[in-house]
Amino acid sequence: MPKPINYSQERRDRDRAKAMKKADKLAAKAEARERGKSADEAETAPEAETE
């Protein structure tokens, strides 16, 4: 006889996977934002020093 489904465990697993996916997306967004800022700062820094 098969084991009965534990709906609570299934729900927790889905929620955990969803949270991990969301955290990965947010981390990628933050990393992209930091790369964009550092590139902008690198371009503006030499101009400020020459003036």
Secondary structure, 3 states (H helix, E strand, C coil): CCCCCCHHHHHHHHHHHHHHHHHHHHHHHHHHHHHHHHHHHHHHHHHHHHC
